[in-house]
Amino acid sequence: MIKPFDLMDVLGRILLDDAPKTPGSEEAIRTAAAALQFIDATGQVADFEDYVRNLEAYAPPLAIARFDTRQDADAWLMAQKRPPLFASILVADEYFSVFFNPTSGWKGLGRQPRLEFYLQEMADQRLTPSGLSFATKTEAEAWMNQQPTPPQQVVIDIAGAPYLAAYHHRIDYRVLYPLPAPTPPSQET
């Protein structure tokens, strides 16, 4: 469990005892401490802990919502009085960024290649297959839907092809992503 006050204590010791010499270090440490105080003061410690666990598990990037169509996502965004300044959502299994300018009131969505980067990283890590193998995608989906709490990410085989069975736990969404071919090793010597 992350304890913001313990982390702030560490940052304070670095600031006072180690006196960072890199330009901007003091401001960076003070800003990090203020971010921890904000997380604590706004009751978001559990969400922050969840975010850190998500990173440590190499789980799919967090999304705050999912929509079947871009029109549904646009309607949701326009209905928000105060949407997040920046967040990720899924639209038909693709990541989009939510943008909001509180000064002008402008709201918008932009497609982001976050999923492609994540899947390529998973392929490049050459994760050990789980041993789970299915003849069809339908069989794999049935397996995922039977899991009370599926793994956040696990490599499975569907008809001889590697897939990432992913669980977006914040929005309770299960999905199968085909993994791309790993990036070939560099030929530079």
C-alpha positions in Angstrom: 0.0 0.0 0.0 1.3 3.4 -0.9 1.5 5.9 1.9 1.6 9.4 0.6 3.0 10.8 3.8 5.9 8.3 3.8 6.7 9.2 0.2 6.6 12.9 1.1 9.0 12.2 3.9 11.4 10.6 1.5 11.1 13.5 -0.9 11.7 15.9 2.0 14.9 14.1 3.0 16.1 14.1 -0.6 15.5 17.9 -0.7 17.0 18.7 2.6 19.7 16.1 3.1 20.9 15.3 -0.4 20.4 18.9 -1.8 19.9 17.9 -5.5 22.2 19.9 -7.8 20.4 19.3 -11.1 18.7 22.5 -12.2 15.0 22.3 -11.5 15.3 19.4 -9.0 14.0 21.4 -6.1 10.9 22.5 -8.0 10.4 19.0 -9.3 10.5 17.5 -5.8 8.2 20.2 -4.4 5.8 19.6 -7.2 5.9 15.8 -6.6 5.2 16.4 -2.9 2.3 18.7 -3.8 0.9 16.1 -6.2 1.0 13.5 -3.3 -0.7 16.0 -1.0 -3.4 16.6 -3.7 -4.0 12.9 -4.1 -4.4 12.5 -0.4 -6.5 15.7 0.1 -8.9 14.8 -2.7 -9.5 11.2 -1.5 -7.7 9.6 -4.5 -5.1 7.5 -2.6 -6.9 4.3 -3.5 -7.2 5.3 -7.2 -3.5 6.2 -7.2 -2.6 2.9 -5.6 -4.7 1.1 -8.3 -2.9 3.1 -11.0 0.5 2.1 -9.6 -0.6 -1.6 -9.4 -1.8 -1.4 -13.0 1.6 -0.1 -14.1 3.5 -2.8 -12.2 1.3 -5.5 -13.7 1.9 -4.2 -17.2 -1.9 -4.2 -17.5 -3.6 -2.4 -20.4 -3.4 1.4 -20.1 -6.3 2.7 -17.9 -9.4 3.9 -19.5 -12.2 5.8 -17.7 -15.0 4.7 -20.0 -15.9 2.6 -23.0 -18.2 3.3 -25.9 -19.3 1.2 -28.9 -19.2 4.2 -31.3 -17.5 7.6 -31.7 -21.0 9.2 -31.7 -21.7 7.6 -28.3 -18.4 8.9 -27.0 -19.0 12.4 -28.4 -22.5 12.5 -26.8 -21.1 11.4 -23.5 -18.4 14.1 -23.6 -20.8 16.9 -24.6 -23.1 15.9 -21.7 -20.3 16.4 -19.2 -20.4 19.7 -17.4 -16.8 19.4 -16.3 -15.1 16.5 -18.1 -11.6 15.5 -17.2 -8.9 17.8 -18.6 -7.2 14.8 -20.1 -8.1 11.1 -19.8 -8.3 8.0 -21.9 -11.4 6.2 -23.1 -12.1 3.2 -25.3 -14.1 3.6 -28.5 -14.8 0.3 -30.2 -11.6 -1.1 -28.6 -9.4 1.9 -29.7 -8.0 4.5 -27.3 -9.0 8.1 -27.5 -7.9 11.0 -25.5 -10.5 13.3 -23.8 -9.5 16.9 -24.0 -11.1 19.8 -22.1 -10.1 23.5 -21.9 -11.9 25.0 -18.9 -11.2 28.5 -20.0 -12.9 28.3 -23.4 -15.2 25.3 -22.6 -13.8 23.4 -25.6 -14.2 19.7 -25.5 -12.8 17.1 -27.9 -11.7 13.6 -28.5 -8.5 12.5 -30.4 -7.5 9.0 -31.4 -4.3 7.9 -29.8 -2.0 5.0 -30.8 -1.6 4.0 -27.1 -3.0 0.5 -27.7 -0.7 -0.2 -30.7 2.3 0.8 -28.6 1.2 -1.3 -25.7 0.5 -4.4 -27.8 3.9 -4.0 -29.6 5.6 -3.8 -26.2 3.8 -6.9 -25.1 4.9 -8.7 -28.3 8.5 -7.5 -28.0 8.7 -8.7 -24.5 7.9 -12.2 -25.8 5.9 -13.0 -22.8 5.6 -16.6 -21.9 2.4 -18.0 -23.3 0.0 -19.1 -20.6 -0.6 -22.5 -22.2 -4.2 -21.6 -22.7 -5.2 -22.5 -26.3 -8.5 -22.2 -28.0 -9.7 -23.2 -31.5 -11.8 -20.1 -32.0 -12.1 -16.6 -30.7 -15.6 -17.4 -29.5 -14.2 -20.2 -27.3 -11.6 -17.8 -25.8 -14.3 -15.1 -25.2 -16.4 -17.7 -23.4 -13.4 -18.7 -21.2 -12.8 -15.0 -20.4 -16.4 -14.3 -19.5 -16.5 -17.3 -17.1 -13.6 -15.9 -15.0 -14.9 -14.1 -11.9 -11.9 -11.8 -12.1 -9.8 -12.4 -15.2 -6.1 -11.7 -15.3 -5.4 -8.1 -16.4 -3.3 -9.5 -19.2 -2.3 -12.9 -20.3 -1.0 -14.3 -23.6 -3.2 -17.0 -25.0 -3.3 -18.9 -28.3 -6.3 -18.8 -30.7 -6.0 -21.0 -33.7 -2.2 -20.8 -33.6 -2.0 -17.0 -33.3 -1.0 -15.2 -30.1 -3.6 -12.9 -28.5 -3.5 -10.8 -25.4 -6.5 -11.5 -23.2 -6.9 -8.2 -21.4 -9.2 -7.1 -18.6 -9.8 -3.3 -18.2 -10.7 -3.6 -14.5 -11.7 0.0 -14.0 -14.5 -0.3 -16.5 -15.1 -4.1 -16.1 -14.3 -4.8 -19.8 -12.8 -8.0 -21.2 -11.3 -8.0 -24.6 -9.0 -10.1 -26.9 -6.3 -8.2 -28.8 -4.3 -10.0 -31.5 -0.6 -9.5 -30.8 1.6 -8.1 -33.6 4.8 -9.8 -34.7 7.7 -8.9 -32.4 10.0 -6.2 -33.7 13.0 -7.9 -35.4 16.3 -7.5 -33.6 18.5 -4.6 -34.7 21.1 -5.5 -37.3 23.5 -2.9 -36.0 26.8 -4.2 -34.5 
